């Protein structure tokens, strides 16, 4: 079986990346408005940032959520995280050409929030299950 610490690390990493996505989506317009010279920095290029974030979030999330589901059998956690991942993939692939600037931000924040929430629930359930296991032993 996969190590509990590795799964916790994966959940925490996905939560961190989801939070980073939300911060980027919400603060980039403000920062660029206040400091327009920063537009030349690659981190503020929305398209590339979303794609690189997807490369990190999707495998980590699928790994942690899949093994979490195999252990806890929590369908709501699985569905929440998978819907969030699907939204992030759609936003990453279709971008603001389909969603528009505001729609892209809203969809990204919703998707990242769902992924993060799914991982928080996954982490809590694993922790409570681990504590219950320790109490029985």
KOLNURO-424945 format. One record per residue (C-alpha): residue in three letters; x, y, z. Coordinates in Angstrom, 1 decimal. Layout:
// residues N
 resn      X      Y      Z
  ALA      X      Y      Z
...
// end
This chain:
// residues 137
 resn      X      Y      Z
  UNK    0.0    0.0    0.0
  UNK    1.1    3.6   -0.6
  UNK    2.7    5.3    2.4
  UNK    0.3    7.6    4.3
  UNK    3.0   10.3    4.5
  UNK    3.4   10.3    0.7
  UNK   -0.4   10.6    0.2
  UNK   -0.5   13.4    2.8
  UNK    2.3   15.2    0.9
  UNK    0.4   14.8   -2.4
  UNK   -2.8   16.2   -0.9
  UNK   -0.9   19.1    0.7
  UNK    1.0   19.8   -2.5
  UNK   -2.3   19.9   -4.5
  UNK   -3.8   22.2   -1.9
  UNK   -0.8   24.5   -2.1
  UNK   -0.9   24.6   -5.9
  UNK   -4.7   25.2   -5.9
  UNK   -4.1   28.1   -3.5
  UNK   -1.4   29.5   -5.7
  UNK   -3.7   29.3   -8.7
  UNK   -6.4   31.2   -6.8
  UNK   -3.9   33.9   -5.7
  UNK   -2.5   34.2   -9.2
  UNK   -6.0   34.5  -10.7
  UNK   -7.3   37.1   -8.2
  UNK   -4.1   39.2   -7.7
  UNK   -2.6   39.3  -11.2
  UNK   -5.1   41.9  -12.6
  UNK   -4.6   44.1   -9.5
  UNK   -0.8   43.8   -9.6
  UNK   -0.7   44.4  -13.4
  UNK   -3.0   47.4  -13.0
  UNK   -0.8   48.9  -10.3
  UNK    2.6   47.9  -11.8
  UNK    2.1   47.6  -15.6
  UNK    5.8   47.1  -16.1
  UNK    5.5   43.6  -14.7
  UNK    3.5   42.5  -17.8
  UNK    6.8   41.4  -19.3
  UNK    7.4   38.8  -16.6
  UNK    6.5   35.3  -17.7
  UNK    4.7   34.4  -14.4
  UNK    1.9   36.9  -15.4
  UNK    1.3   35.2  -18.7
  UNK   -2.0   33.5  -17.9
  UNK   -1.9   30.9  -20.6
  UNK    1.5   29.5  -19.8
  UNK    0.9   29.7  -16.0
  UNK   -2.3   27.6  -16.3
  UNK   -0.7   25.0  -18.4
  UNK    2.3   24.6  -16.1
  UNK    0.0   24.5  -13.1
  UNK   -2.0   21.8  -14.8
  UNK    1.1   19.7  -15.4
  UNK    1.7   19.7  -11.7
  UNK   -1.9   19.6  -10.3
  UNK   -3.5   16.9  -12.4
  UNK   -1.0   14.0  -11.8
  UNK   -0.7   14.9   -8.1
  UNK   -4.4   15.2   -7.6
  UNK   -5.3   12.1   -9.5
  UNK   -2.7   10.1   -7.5
  UNK   -3.9   11.4   -4.1
  UNK   -7.6   11.3   -4.8
  UNK   -7.5    7.9   -6.4
  UNK   -5.7    6.3   -3.4
  UNK   -7.8    8.3   -1.0
  UNK  -10.9    6.9   -2.7
  UNK   -9.6    3.3   -2.6
  UNK   -9.0    3.6    1.1
  UNK  -12.0    5.8    2.3
  UNK  -14.5    5.1   -0.5
  UNK  -15.8    8.7   -0.3
  UNK  -17.6    9.4   -3.5
  UNK  -18.3   13.1   -2.7
  UNK  -14.6   13.7   -2.3
  UNK  -13.8   11.9   -5.5
  UNK  -16.5   13.8   -7.5
  UNK  -15.6   17.2   -6.0
  UNK  -11.9   16.9   -6.9
  UNK  -12.6   15.4  -10.4
  UNK  -15.1   18.2  -11.3
  UNK  -12.5   20.7  -10.1
  UNK   -9.8   19.1  -12.2
  UNK  -12.1   19.0  -15.2
  UNK  -12.9   22.7  -14.9
  UNK   -9.1   23.5  -14.6
  UNK   -8.4   21.4  -17.7
  UNK  -11.2   23.1  -19.7
  UNK   -9.9   26.6  -18.7
  UNK   -6.3   25.6  -19.5
  UNK   -7.2   24.3  -22.9
  UNK   -9.9   26.7  -24.0
  UNK   -8.6   29.8  -22.2
  UNK  -10.0   33.3  -22.3
  UNK  -10.9   32.9  -26.0
  UNK  -13.9   30.9  -25.0
  UNK  -14.5   32.0  -21.4
  UNK  -13.4   35.7  -21.7
  UNK  -11.1   37.3  -19.2
  UNK  -13.6   37.4  -16.3
  UNK  -15.0   34.0  -17.1
  UNK  -11.6   32.5  -17.2
  UNK  -10.8   33.9  -13.7
  UNK  -14.1   32.8  -12.2
  UNK  -13.8   29.3  -13.7
  UNK  -10.2   28.9  -12.6
  UNK  -11.0   30.0   -9.0
  UNK  -14.0   27.6   -8.9
  UNK  -12.0   24.7  -10.3
  UNK   -9.0   25.4   -8.0
  UNK  -11.3   25.8   -5.0
  UNK  -13.0   22.4   -5.7
  UNK   -9.7   20.7   -6.1
  UNK   -8.4   22.2   -2.9
  UNK  -11.6   21.4   -1.0
  UNK  -11.5   17.8   -2.3
  UNK   -7.9   17.4   -1.1
  UNK   -8.7   19.0    2.3
  UNK  -11.5   16.5    2.8
  UNK   -9.3   13.6    1.6
  UNK   -6.6   14.6    4.0
  UNK   -9.1   14.9    6.9
  UNK  -10.7   11.5    6.2
  UNK   -7.3    9.8    5.9
  UNK   -6.2   11.5    9.2
  UNK   -9.3   10.5   11.1
  UNK   -9.1    7.0    9.6
  UNK   -5.5    6.7   10.6
  UNK   -6.3    7.9   14.2
  UNK   -9.1    5.4   14.4
  UNK   -6.7    2.7   13.2
  UNK   -4.2    3.8   15.9
  UNK   -6.9    3.6   18.6
  UNK   -7.8    0.0   17.7
  UNK   -4.2   -1.1   17.5
// end
